[in-house]
Amino acid sequence: MPRVLEATGLVKSFGALRAVDEVDLTLDEGEVLGVIGPNGSGKTTTFNLMCGILRADAGQVVLDGRDITRRPDWRICRLGLVKTAQIVQPFAGMSVLENVMIAGMFGGGHTQRTARHTAGEWLDFVGLSQMADQPAESITVAMRRRLELARSLATHPRIILLDENMAGLTPSEIEEALDLLRRINQQGVSLVVVEHVMQAVVGVCQRIMVLDYGKKIAEGAPDRVMGDPAVIKAYLGDKYA
């Protein structure tokens, strides 16, 4: 499969804390990659470096053969790499439909007319068409997670970085969310999934990489990575490793 995303030697420090320490990441077309690790291991920071929210101290990010390391986040979004928010914050004063339209217009560069049409299609895809005219602040957490996916899809991405998209969901809602992610992947969108919900990681990811204290400590098939002593130590300590 062609490689669509490659990050090499990413470094980011905040004062004396090196949050991301020489991290490499690759993603092939159509692949679903899981990124796991304890709290504070550098997962979200790595995402923010790749999509331009943060500027890397060192390293390079290449999207479809194009160096995007120093590009602004809005430009990276229009090139096809988009990130969902860990804490979903829709425009509360706007309708669900208008939230998706905004993403299509500013993230995808569409006209208002085109953005409205595609917003309706993506709301139907994620199962929110009946909520289109509702204020975004009035919908449930599970619906807000779906809205976040619809907003991402409205930009016509090649890759979506999903930052804990299952957080706050019930077991049945997680199953529905996993099914939605599979359908998004079937649309040809590659996914990188940061999750603490292991059911989600194992359920959709073909490959997993593990971060601990900003470093990559393991990578490979889910069953092999989950049994890696270094991974067990990172989560549970020396006693269990």
DRENBA-199961 format. One record per residue: residue in one letter; y, x, z of N, C-alpha, C, CB in turn. Coordinates in pm, whole numbers, plus 50000, padded with zeros to 5 digits. Each point is the difference from the previous one (the first is absolute). Glycine has a CB too. Example, Ala and Ser with C-alpha at 12.3 -4.5 7.8 and 13.67 -1.06 7.14 Angstrom:
A494315131950780501194991150000501205009050000498834981150125
S502225015449803501195008250006501094992350073499375011849785
***
This chain:
M498805008450000501204991650000501265008750000498744981850123
P502315014449804501265007650002500624999950139500374994349758
R500235016850279500695000950129501394994149986498685020750065
V501684970050026501314993549992500975005250105498884979949910
L500605025750198500895004750107499415012750062500794976350048
E500075033749972499555012250066501125005650086498415004849810
A501324996350318500935006350093499395013250045500914977450078
T499895033149919499505013450031500875006850104499065001849768
G500325002550342500695008050101501184993250066499295019349872
L500624967650153501134992850059500235004450145499524980549850
V501745022450180500405004150134501244992050041499045023549966
K500944971550158501194993450054500065002450151499924982249818
S501215023250226500215002450142501184991850050499045023249977
F500854972650147501114993650070500295008650123499374976349916
G501625032450072500235009650106498825009550011501434983350123
A498025017849998498865009050023498674993749964501305010750181
L498714976349789498764992949969499715000649850500364984850197
R498515020849765499594999949859499114987649981500125025749978
A500484963649969499314987249987498995000049886502014988950092
V498305018549801499095001449885499905014849970500614977049904
D498155028250095499795014449996499075003849885500365001250248
E500245002249636499245004549883498954989749955500375023750076
V500054963949908499074989349962499904998949848500544987650213
D498225012149738499724997449859499364986149988499715025049952
L500654967949941499424986749976499904997749851500954991150216
T497915003849738499844996449859499514985749988499505024049942
L500874969649949499594986249974499744998449851501344991550197
D497485003449769499654997549861500344985849960498175016950016
E501954980849855500324986749949498934989950043501195010349804
G499254978750255499094989450042499325002350134499664995749764
E500645015650301499335003450125500684993250119499325022149901
V499884975750205500534995550129499695010850102499704975349940
L501355031250108499875011050096500464995350137500365016949817
G498854985850286500394997050137500545012350068498294982050010
V502775016250069500565010950081499984995450145501485008449809
I497744998650275499874996050139500355011750091498234983249939
G501885013850190500315010250099500594993550123500365017049820
P499614989850293500574994550123501504997449985498255012050132
N502324980549961501444998050001500715013450006499714977650113
G501345023749805500775012450000499405011149917500764993750220
S498245003149698499345010549921500725003349871497874992450096
G503164999949867500805003249881499764991149880499985022750081
K499324966149938499644991449887501244993749935497804995350111
T503004997949968501184993349945501015010249947499654980950159
T500505030349909500925010449951499565005249864500535006350237
T498164995649746499495004349869500344989849893498135012450113
F501684974849916500384989449906501485001049965498194985150094
N502645016350009501455000249978500455012149918500294987850215
L498985023349796500315011649917499654997449854499595014950197
M499294978349780499564997649863500874989949927497705005450072
C502834984650000500784989749931501505002250010498154984150047
G502275027250009501415003649995500864995150115499715000049763
I499704993450337500784995650115500445012050083498744978250003
L500385032050005500325012650066499935011349898499114991450221
R501655019149802499975011949915499095010550063502354995249916
A496695009750008499075010150051500705013350021498124988449882
D501485018750224500505013650022499375009749900500354994950245
A498415002049716499295008349902498924991449936500455021450130
G499084983149755498944992749931500514992649877498854997750217
Q500224995849714500324993449874499214986949988500485022449892
V500154967750047499334987349970500114997649850500524990450233
V498345007349703499974997949855499394986349971499805025149958
L500934966749968499564986649961499834999549849501174989650199
D497605008049755499744999649856500505012549929500134975250010
G499685036550052500415012649939501475003250013498174996749844
R502594994850227501445001850013500355003550144500414983749811
D500355026950209500405004250134501054990150054499515024549945
I500134968750166500934990250058500475004350139498854981849870
T500905030750166500245004750136501434997650046498255017149965
R502724985149949501414999150039500684987349948500075024950003
R499174965949947500614987849945500274989950111498815003949782
P502234987850201500294989750101498924989250002502465004449972
D497434988650140498924990350016500044988849896500025005350242
W501184990049721500084989049904499515004449861501934990450129
R498325022249837499545005249872498485001450000502185012249969
I497264992550143498555001250013499344986449989500285020250144
C500344969849916499484986349992499944995449854500934994950229
R500125007549696500034995849860499045008049912502364993150033
L497225018550016499005007849927498574995450031501575019550003
G498304971450096498694994050023499335002950133499785001449764
L500945005150329499445002950132500814992450104499205023049925
V500144967850147500704991550095499244999750131500924986049813
K499815012250297499415000050134500304986850071500225025050013
T498774969550055500244988350085500455004950137498274986249875
A502445005050197500535003750131498994997150110502324995549917
Q497615013750179499124998050115500464988050082499505024750006
I501804974250014500584988250065500724992049893500275012050225
V499164976549740500524992249888501334993650038497664995549918
Q503375007150003501324994650026500574993949872500375017150182
P499194970749787500564993349880501464996450023497734990949942
F502965006049950501384995250012499944986050060500815014049801
A499484985150327499764987650075500784988149946499565014050200
G501664988449750500834989149954499674995249860501755008850145
M497294997749790499604996449864498654992850002501285019749908
S498454973249986498704993549987498925010349969501134978749922
V497635017150090498875008549965500105004349854498564988450172
L501765002249740500145003149858501125010249976499164977149944
E501985020950120501135009049981499685014250047501544980550027
N497655020750079499585013250047499235007549893499924991150233
V499215001949697499215006549895500895002849878497914988450082
M503015002749890500935002249889500835012750020500104975349964
I500395026750159500805011950031499215012749970501224987250177
A497495012649860499155011749973499885002449850498734995750213
G501094993749710499875001349856501275005049934498344981950006
M502815013750045501285003849940500395014350035500704976150011
F499215027550117500485013150041498895010650000501724988550139
G497055007449887498905009449998499365001549864499614994450234
G500464994849686499385000349868500975000349884498164988050101
G503145009849928501015000449895500014987949909499805024150009
H499684964350039499934988149918501294992050005497544999350039
T502674992649859501114990550003499684989050101500585005149757
Q500434987450282499794989250097498994989749946502345003450087
R497774993549787499104990049940498565004950001501884992049854
T497915020450104498655005649999499465001350142500525012449789
A500344992050303499585001850139499574986850062501565019450020
R499134969749949499624986950053498644995749947502424993750017
H497365008449855498734996049938498835007950060501234994149787
T498935019350219498905008250051499804998050149500455016649822
A500634980550252499874997450144499104987950024502295009850040
G497874979949880499144988350013498555003349973501914985749932
E497855022749968498635003949967499355008050113500625000349758
W500145009050302499435008350107499814992150128501075020049899
L499804970450127499804991550118498734991849984502484998950037
D497264996549842498764992849974498805009350019501204984749839
F498935027650117498915009850010499635002850146500775010349784
V500244990850303499725003250141499814987550086501325020849972
G498774967449966499744987650074501184994750077497705007550016
L503524995049937501194995450071500884990849915499945021050131
S499544974249758500854991949911500544987650069498685008449807
Q500524985950286500454987950069501125003050100497704990449972
M502525022450060501045003850094501245005549931498225004850167
A501854994349700501045006749923501414996750046498454999849809
D501804987650226501364995950037500275000650149499974985549802
Q499045018850276500185001050145500815012550035497824987950037
P502995011550070500685012350044498975010450041501994986650078
A498225025949884499025010550031499795001750150500655011549788
E500384985550290499895001750145499094989550064502285009850001
S497374979749925499224988950059498495001549980501964985549960
I497595024349965498585001049969499275008950102500534996649756
T498155002150251499195007250099499895014949966498724978850043
V500745028950053499805014349978499085002549881500335004150246
A498574988349747499055001749889500684997249867498104993650151
M502754996249845500724996749877501035010849967499664975650047
R500955030150055500975010949975499315012249940501424991750191
R497355010849853499235011149941499734997249852498945004850225
R500744982949743499784996349860501305000849920498104984950070
L502995011049993501315000949935500345014549968500754979350121
E498915029749971500275014249977499235005149879500395003250246
L498374991949738499215003949883500604994249872497945001250144
A502514986349863500624993849882501265007449959499074977850070
R501725026550028501215007649969499645013449934501194989150194
S497765017249855499565012649938499544997849857499345008650226
L499874981049753499474997149867501094996449901497894992350106
A503205002049944501104995949912500685012049934500354980050144
T499445032049911500595012249940499105005649890501145005150218
H497704988749758499005004549902499565014550029501004984549828
P498395017650290499665013750041498745005249935501104995450213
R498805017849777498755006749968499215002350129501045011149798
I499724991750310499405003650129500754992750111499295022749913
I499954971750183500604994350120499505007950120500174976949895
L500775027850187499685006350128500084989050107500905023049926
L497964973750134499924988950095499995005550142498754985949833
D502355011850240500145005550134499654989450104501785015949919
E496964984250124499484990850102500284985449963500345017750173
N499214978549708500214986449952499194989750077500465009549777
M498544994850301499164990750076500494998150144498085006949857
A502955000450183500454999550140500404985850040500785023749981
G498714971950133500354986850052499204988549944502215009050031
L496784993949884499224989349938498734997150081500915006649776
T498634981050217498744996150062498845004749913501104979950110
P497665020349942498865004149918499864992349868498875006250210
S501344980749794499894992249876501145003349904498864981650127
E502335020949927501135003849915499785013849939501534986150141
I497815022849933499685013349947499064998849881500315010150228
E498684981249782499084998049889500734995049876498164995250163
E502764995449857500794994749888500885011049941499984977150105
A500615031249983500855010949953499205010349920501504996650198
L497285006349846499145009449928499674994749861499045007950218
D500684979249774499714994049870501225001149908498384984050108
L502815014049947501225001249921500205014349951501024981250131
L498715028649954500145014049959499025003449888500755005950231
R498044988849778499025002349892500514994249869498124999750168
R502484988549838500514993749878501195007749943499214977750085
I501625027750003501125008249954499465012549930501464991550188
N497545014749871499395011949941499384996849864499565009050230
Q499864979149757499414995849873501054997949892498164989350127
Q503115009349914501104999049904500385013749943500844979850123
G498485030749923500305013549952500945007850089499634991549776
V500675003250343500925006750092499195008950095501654980749985
S498705032150022499375009150095500634997950137499535017049817
L499664984850289500474997250135499745011850092499574975649964
V501395027050124499805009350111500234992050127500735020649864
V498264978750222500004990750113500025007750131498744983149863
V502355015450213500045005050137499624988450091501815017349946
E497164984750135499534989150087499385005450127499624985949799
H500525006350308499235002350122498804990750006502095007450118
V497934982149799498884990549996498905006049914501564980050030
M497405025350035498945006849926499274990849903499745015350194
Q500174971849842499404990149909500715000049867499334985950195
A501985015549809500805000049878499765012749920501734985850112
V498245025649957499845012849932498655000849929501495010850171
V497454986049904498655000849943499794989249895499165009550216
G501524979249800499794988649911500565001649861500024986450199
V501015022049784500635001049868500115014249944501264979850062
C498625030350024500305013749956498775007249947501835000750167
Q498345006149721498925008349945499985013950063500164987349786
R501005016950265500145013450057500984999350116499505011049776
I500294997650323500865000150118500445014350029498834979850094
M502455021749943500475012850054500514997450141500605009049769
V499265001050318500344998550141501065010150038497684991550052
L503375003750015501065008750050499935000750152501464994349802
D498885017350252500105001750145501055010750027497554993250036
Y503445003350045501125009250028500615005549871498915006050218
G501224985249682500675003849876499165007549900501995000650133
K496765002849902499135007449909498854991349950500605021250121
K498964981649757498804993249948498785007050058501184993249785
I497964999150283498845006050065498684995949934501295000450212
A498744989449703498774995749933500354991549879498725000550219
E500354999149685500194991949881498644997849933502365008849967
G497424979049981498744997349931499634985450005499275022850054
A499464974249921499504986350002500104994550142498435004949807
P501824981850208500204994350133498895002850100501284982549888
D497455016150072498925001850095499925014550048498754981349890
R501525028250021499955014250039501165003550092498865005549785
V502334989650182501185003250079499904994150141501375000849790
M498134987050220499904993550131499065007550095500474978149889
G498585029350055499075007650082500395014550022498274985049918
D502885019150029500455013850012500405002950145500784999849758
P498655010650305500355003250139501505002150022497775010250021
A502924995649881501445002250015500754986750007499795021849876
V499744968250050500644986950001499714992950132499804998549750
I498975002250295499634993950128500805006450113497674995149914
K502495018150082500785007050102501454995449999498485019649980
A502104978649900501394996049988500254986350064500175013649790
Y498854977550195500164986450054499544998750144499704991649770
L499185015050265499354997550129499965012050094498654983449882
G501645028550067500015011850085498725008249992501514987850149
D498505023749916498885009549994498704993950051501625018550030
K498444973250071498794994550063499134993049899501234997450213
Y499394994649698499244992149904499695007949873501074979650091
A499735030449878499765008249882498795009150020502444999149946
***
